[in-house]
Amino acid sequence: MPFIPHSEADVAAMLKAIGASQIEDLFDEIPAALKIDELKAVPPGLNEMEITRLMKERAAQDGTPLNFCGAGAYEHHIPAAVWAIVSRGEFYSAYTPYQAEASQGTLQLIYEYQTMMTRLTGMDVSNASMYDGATSLAEAALMAERCAKKGPRRVLVPKSVHPAYRKTLHTILPLQNIEIVELDVGADGGIDAAALAKQDVGPFTALVVPQPNFFGALEDVDALTDWAHAKGALVIGVVNPLSLAVLKPPREWGGSSDSKRGADIVCGDGQPFGVPLSSGGPYFGILACKQEFVRQMPGRIVGRTTDLDGKEGFALTLQAREQHIRRAKATSNICTNQGLLVTAATITMAMLGPEGASRVANASMHNTRALRDLLVAIPGVRQLYSRPFFHEVALELPRPAHEVIERLAKDDDIVAGFALGDEYAQLGNALLVCATETKTAADLDRFAQALRRALS
């Protein structure tokens, strides 16, 4: 990677040019009480050769296990062409396209991404991406409050929403005096819309509806959407974008036929499209909405226009970003644009097309159901919830899931899944498994045989 080294003489010359005696003078506005002399937990710096060796060693530790864990990060096949194109200099080094006349390629790509996301979700408008799925949901909740303008400042959030997403909500929303009301999950693994309608939950601004939810199960999105709209609240859909290749788009949720039909805001994580599992990230967030709420959308929107000569071009149409010196009044202060990952997702979606995405989704669903059938045939293993599911399913084991995960990792080099007890104490024996299109019949058999040995 290119770098620009500065000698001590270079540094001294630059400091002299700006009238500073030392680099620390550039940070004199920071109170002394907030400064520390050293980071004791951070090891000494390494040179290029040493850091390269360290990273190779760490990569080797990851290995190449057979992976059946999803829980928000999914192993999908990424065509070699995707990152070969993404790694080209004009994509790899491009970032914020403020200078439209010099950034037409980047702007067009973002425009294409927005178009693809609106077609997947059915929504009117998509922004150019958020930081990740969790912060995208937080932004969607803040956006819903701004759209409401007045009201109770309360958001209903099912416990079937991804735990990391809920933690992010609890970190951000209370600072804006927004109350988070968590809804319990029913015995079938989802929110019982009929039972919810009989409860007095009080006034609220928005209802969050995950589809599929964290357990892989499908929520009754039609009933939940109609109920929330009948209460005068907005609906925030949290989706896996790949699932939209086979499931009803959020804009069509609900049974009513009036203008209020469908989710009002849609968010989620775009990782399933072209983003590899790189030891925990990075990801990028999806955010889309109905046209009537577009002025409250954070981030940026690229539009297509014509210049004075009538030639087609692209420009930033909406830029509700913190760089515009609005500080606390900014629409958002965490709307980082994950442009490189959006580029990968756009190329992936372009290569797959609607038919290809549907094939990937259906193959993942088929493999997960085949895996479920193999595993529930093992004595003591049963499907935890009865709801239909997409490409993840929760299983009840006869012993703690953590023990099983550790044994399969050690003895069989298999990542068996996610231990739901980590986030739901009452589910200590529950294992969330996922089998995408990357798994073969032999892979499924290998997992089933390993699990059978571990439980015997």
N, C-alpha and C positions, 0 to 999 in steps of 0.2 A: 504494500500500500504506500503511495507517495506520502512523504512527510517533509516538513521544512524545519531543519535544525537551526537553533539560534545559539551562537557563541556568547560568552559573557560580554565581549566587546559589542556585539549586536544589541544585546539587552541594554547595556549602558548607553549606547547611542540613541536608542528609542526613548529611554527614560529622559535623557537630556532634552530631546526634541519636544517632549510634552511638559517639561519642567518638573519632573518628579525625581526624587533622589533614590528611591528604592521601590520595588514592586509592591510592597506592603502599603505604600502611600495610596495606591489605587483603591484600597479597600478600607480607608480610614473612617468611612461612614458607618461601618459595622461596629457596634458597641464592643468594648474589650471583653465584657463578661461572656460574650457569645463565641469568642475565639479560643482555640486550643492550640497548644504547641505541637502536638503530635497525635497520630491515630495509633494507639498502642495495639489495637487488634489487627491492624493492617501490616502485612509483612513488607520487608524492604523491596524496593523496585528491582526489576530484572531487566537485563538487556534483551535485545531482539532474539538472539539465539536461545537464551534460557526460557523466555516466554513461549517460544515456538515449541520447545521440547515439553514444557509443562502442559500446553494445550493438547498436544498429541497424546500425552499420558492420560489426561482427563477424558479425552474422546475414547481412548481404548477402554477406560473403565465403564463407559456407557455400554459398550458391546453392541451386539445385535440380537437381543432377545426376541422371542415370539411374543408379540404384544396384543393383549386383549383388553387394554384399559382405554376408556374414553373419557367420560366425566368432563367434557368441555374441550378436550384436546384430542383430535382424531387423526389416525394414521391412514392417509389416503395415498394412492399412487399419484405421483407428480410427473408428468411427461418431461423428458430431458430437455425438450425445447423451451419449457417455461423459464427455467433459471438461466439457460443459455442466452435467452433474449433479455431477461431482466438484468443480467450482468453486463450488458453493453454499456459503455460509458454514458451515453445520452440518457439512459434510464437510471443507471446505478448511482450517478453523481447528481442527478437533478433533484431539487427539493421543492421549495415553495415558488410557484410560477407567478410571482408578482409582476414581472415584466412580460406582458402578454406577447409582444412582438418577437421576443426571443425564446418563448416557451410554448410555441404552438403544439409541438409533439406531446409534451407533458399534459397540456390542457386538453388536447383531444382525447388522450388516453383516459383522463379523469372523467371527461364527458361520456365516453363509452361505458366506463364503470358505473356511473350514475344511471345510465339508461338500462344497463343489465340489472341493477339492483331494483329499479322501479318495476321492471318486468317480472322479476322473481317475486317481489312482495305485493305487487299490484298497487302500490302507493303512487301518489302523484309526483313526489320529489324525493330525491336522495342526496345527502351531502357527500363530500369527497373522502369521508372516513373519519373515524374517531380513534382514540388511543387503543382501546380493546373493548371486549364485550361488556365487562363490568362497569367501566366508566361510561360506556355508551348508555347503559341502563340508567345510571345516575343522572346523566345529562337529559335523558328522556323524561325522567321524573321532574327535574327542575324545569324543563321545557313545558311539561303539562301544567305545572303551577303558574308559570307565566301566562299560558294560554287561558287559564281559568280567571286570572286577574284578581278575583276575590273569592273567598270561600273558606273552607275549614283547614286548608293546608295539611291534609292527611292523605297518605297513599297506602292502599291495600296491597300487600305483597305475600303471595302464597309461600309456604315453606318448601314447596316443590321447585322454587326458583334456585338456580345454582348457588350454593353457599357462599362462594367467593363474590358473586354479584350482590348478595344480600349484605355481606360484610362491607362492601364498598358503599352501598346505600347508607348503612349505619354510620359510616365515616363522614359522608358528605352532607346528607340531607338535614340532620339535626342542626348543623351549623347555619342552615337557612330557616330554622324554626319550622321544619316540616316533620310531622309525626309519621312514623312507619308502623303500620298495624300488620302483623304477620298472621296469616290464615293457616290453620292446621290442615294437614293432608289427611284425606279419608283413608279408610281401610283398603280401598282399591288402588291407592297410589296417586290420586289426584284430588282436585277440589270438587266437592259435591255441590253443583250449582243450585240444585233444588233445596238442599239444606241451608246453603248460604242465603238464599232468598228469604228464608224464614227467620233469619237472625237479624237483630237490630245492631248493625255495625256502625250506625251513626253516619253523619255526612262525610264524604270523602271526595278528593279531587280526581283521583285516577286509580284504576285497577290494573295491576301487572298480570299478564297472562302468558305463561311459558308454553311453548309448543315446538317440539316435545319438552316435557319438564326434565328436571335433573335425573329422575329415575328412568328416563327413556320413554315414559308413558305419555299418551296423548290426552290432553285436557279437553273438556267439553267447551271448545272455544265459542261455539254459537250461543249457547245458553249464557255463558259468562259475559260475553260481549253485550248481548241484549239486556242482561240484568244491570250492568254498569251504566249503559246508555239510558236506561229507564230511570236511573238514579241521578241523571244529569252529569255523570262523570265521564272522563275520557278513558280509553282503553290503550294500554301500552303492551304491544306484543313483543315477546322475547323469543327469537327464532334461531334455529340452525338453518342457515341458508340452503344447504344441500337438501334438507327435508322438503323445501318448497318446490323441488322438482317433481314431487309426488303428492304433496299435501296441498290443501286449499290455501291460497295466498291470504295473508292477514286482511287485505282490503275487502275480502268477501266473507269475513267472519260475521256471524249473526244471521238470524232468520228474517229480520225486517228488510223491507225493500226501499226504505226512505233514504235520505241523504246521510243519515247517521250510521248507516250500515258499515261494518268493518272496523278494524283497529284504527285508532287515530294516529298513533306513533308506533313505529316498528324499530327494534334494535336487536343486536346480537353480535356474534363474533364471526368474522369472515375466514377464520383459520382453515376450515375444510376445503377451501378453494386455493390450492397451490402453496400453502404455507407449511413448511416441514416442522416436525417435532424437534426443535433445537434446544433440548435440555431446559424447556420451560418458556419458550417464547422466541421472538416477539410475535404479537398477534395484531389484528386491526379490528376496529369496531364498525358496525353498520348502524346507520341512523337514517330513517326515512319517515315521511309524514304525509298527511293530506295537504293539499294546496293552501287551505285556509290558515294553516299554522306555520307556514314557511318562514314568516318574519321572526319567529321565535326559535328557529333552528340554529344551533351553534355550528361552528366550522365554516366551510366555504362551499359554494356551488359554482360549477363551471357552466356557462351558457354558450350557445352557438349563435353567432351573429354574422353581419356582413360589414365590410369596411366601406370607405368612401367610393371605392371602385366597384363595389358590388361583389367582391370576392368573399367567400365564406371564411370565417375565422372563429376563434374561441377566446373567451375572456372570463375573468372572475366576475360573476354576476352578484353573488352575495358573499360578503366577507365579515361575518360577525365574530371577529377574532380579537384576542387580547392585545395584539400588536398595535391596535388603533388607539392606544393611549386612553382607554376607557377604564382601565383598572377594575375597581369594584363594580362599576356599572357595565362591564363587558358581559356579553351574552354567555361567554364561557371562558374559563381560564385553564381548562385541561383538554382542549380540543386539538391535540397534536395530530397532524395529518401523517398517517403511516403510508406515505406515498410509495415506497418500494414494495411493500406487501400488497398494496392495492394494485400495483402494476402486475405482480405475479398472479393475483386473483383474476384480474381482467383478462390476461393472456390465457389462464386456465379455462375460464368460462367461455372465451372465444373458441378455444380448441375443442371443448366438450360440446358446446351448443346445447339446446334444450333436450335433444334426444340422448346425447352422451351423459348429461347430468342425471337424467332419469334412469339411465342404465346403471350408473354408479350407485344411485340411491337404492334402486331395486336390488342390486347385487348385495349391497350392505344389509338390507332388510332380510334377504333370503339367507345369508350366512349367519346372521344373528339368530334367526329362528331355527336354523339347522343346529347351531351350537346349543341353543336352549333345549332342544329335544334330546340331544346327546347327554347334556348335563343333568337334566331332571330324571333321566333313567338311572342315575347313580343313587343308591340307597341313601336317604336322608337329605337329598337335595330337592327343593321345590321352587317354583316360580313364586316370588314374594307377592306380586300384585297382579290383579286380573285384567287391568286395562290393556287395550291394544298398545303396541309400542313401535317406535321407529327402528333404530339400529342399536339400541341398548336395552338391557333387561336386568332387573334386580332379582337375585336368587338368594334363597335362605339356605344356609349350610348347617350341618349338625355340630359345627364347632366355630370358634371365632374366626372371622374372615382374615384378620391380620396374620394368624398362625398359618393359614393356608397360603396366603400370598407369599410369606417369607419362605415357606418350604418349597413352593413351586419355583421361586426365583433361584433358590440355592441348588435344588436338585435337578431341575429341568430347564433352567434358563427361560422361564416363561413369566411374563408380567400378567398375572391372573386377572387383574381388574382393580377396582377401587373399593376399599373397605368403607362402607357407608357409615359404620360406627364412628368413624373419625369426625363426622359432622352431625350425625343423628345417633345419640347415645343409645336409644332403644333398639337400634339396628346393628348391634355388635356382631351378629352372625350373618349379616347380609353382604353380598358381593355384587357389585355392579359390573357387568361384562359387556363388551362391545366387539363385534366382528364386522369390519368393513369389507369392501370389495377386494382388499389385499390378501384375504385369507383363502386358502385352498381347503378342500375336503380333508387332505392329510393333516393340515394345521389344526383343524377342528378335532380330528380324532386324537392327535397328539395331546391337545389340551385335556380332552375328556379322560384319556388314559392316565395322565399325570394327576388329575384331580381325584380320580378313583383311588390311585395309590396313596395320595395324601390323606384321604378320608378313611382308609381301611385300617 
